[in-house]
């Protein structure tokens, strides 16, 4: 039961603040190796979010309506979400380097194919391929951090990985958007795919799964029986399920806004120019990066803050979202749009809290599988909302107030599940804490 170790708090329950026997040492080499994995994730996020600033261009290029346009992101997220548990199992089975290598190859091919797609159908296939490769990155990077850094740094390392991913989103809003209007569709997407080739070279040359002397214990892999055992064991932990619902409830409003519908909403419904809308999308990303550092530090020092932070983020996001779409008049004032975008920046850091519930609940050999389950949550919610918004826009003649109200349905479902699982997870963590202390007493010096 040694896996439950992380910083605690005097108020409320949190996992223990002790170092595990055999913890990786961390240090500069760990940062360098982990940095390569994060660079892969950074490029994957650029490719993933590039459609968010190209949505209007894609609608013109392929001559499609809102529902068909949303299908691009829905298919990409469907593939991503569906791959999370298989990817978690692959990471546990094959290690980080092999999974990341396959991921880079797939998402680079997907981005390049999207550049040259002559039809809507081929473009859909390209985004599906990109989503498959993208799905292999984040779980592998989380596993890489767990293998190279001490467990007590887990929350901060996870938030830093998410922050670097949002930096990729920043590249999309600042660079990809400008390139689209400067050099055109094909040159922008084909040129950006070269970043995938660069990180692939770095990955093959320098990345290692774990530091020397910290090889994972050999695990039995008995085909389908192993798969069922891994998934069932991870799912039985209430911390894994709570992590999934935290991720589900917190991530999707910002994801939907950044990935596709933010730009059309700000331009078509709020009457802003593309330049101003792009600046607001950039604000979401910058807010995410700043708050990621804050959330990581708070949770690393006060484990009991996990659930309050998550629920507080959901409540604040819902309040600002409702105020924006319900504002009387044709357009919401700029101060309200700025506030909404700043608050949406908290969604990404809050979603990372889901992994902080799953991490202490599962042993190292099951971390990939548990992280895959958690990571499904936000992307299933995002996919569902992307579809709902597109369908409602077509059905109501582009009424964004009705379409964007679909967000509250999923938030309500998620909040109910978080409240239901919160106490059960706390009891289970207390059991892990007691067991780890008993075991530590009996470990020979």
Helices and strands as residue ranges (DSSP letters): G 2-4, H 28-49, G 50-53, H 55-62, H 66-94, H 96-116, H 120-134, H 138-148, G 151-153, H 154-171, I 172-176, H 177-182, H 185-192, H 194-206, H 224-236, H 238-256, I 257-261, H 262-264, I 265-269, H 274-301, H 305-325, H 334-359, G 364-366, H 367-396, H 400-404, H 407-442
